[in-house]
Amino acid sequence: MSKEIKDKAKEYLQAGLSVIPTKEDKTPALPTWKQYQIQRITAEEVEALFSGGNVKGLAIICGAISGGLEV
């Protein structure tokens, strides 16, 4: 499943969205994620950050970084 999540993260990134990996409880699977509110994750970071065993999903950061996305 983690490959599917990583592939989906790549798709969202290419669509102009800022994504981060999440754990099973839907909290970020990163020590900090604030930088991704102003700078999108890179394709290289997707490869690294979405490969961990604790990654169970992904989150999309809304706002200007994701083209003005509102939820």
N, C-alpha and C positions, 0 to 999 in steps of 0.2 A: 504494500500500500504506500510506503514512503516514496517509491519511484513515481507512483501516480500523483502524489501530492507535489513532488518536485517538478514533474512535467506540467502540472496545472499552474504552479507558481511561475514557471517560465512563460507560459501563455499569458498570464495576467501581466507580467512584467513587460512583455512585448506589446500588450494592449495599453501600456502607459500607466499601470496601477502600481502602487507601492505595497509590497507584500512582506510579511514576516512569518516565520514558522511558529506554530503553537504546540503546546503539550496537550495531553489528553483532557486536562481540566480547562482547556481553552485559554490558558495564560500564555504569554509569550515564552518561547523556548530560547530566549536570549537574555543575557544579563541586563542589557538595556536596549531599548528600541527607539528612543526619542530622536536619534539622528535620522531615522527613516521617515520622520514627519517633514523633513526638509530636503532629503536626498534619497532617491530610490536605491534600493538594493541593486547590486550589479549581478550579471549572469554568473560571474565567478563566485560571488557570495551565495547565490542560490544553490550552486553545486555543493558548497561547503556546509552551509547552515541547514539545508533541507536533507542532509544525509544522516543526521544523528538519529539514534534509536529512540530518543524521546520525542521526536517530531511526529505528531498525530494529526496535524491539520495546518491550515494557514489562515492568516487574517489579512484583510485589506485595510490599509490606512486611508481613511477618507480625507477630503479636503483638497486644497490646492495641489498637493503632491500627486494626487490621483486624478488630475483633470477636473477638480471641483466636485468629485463624487460625494453625494450625500446619501445617508441611509436613515 
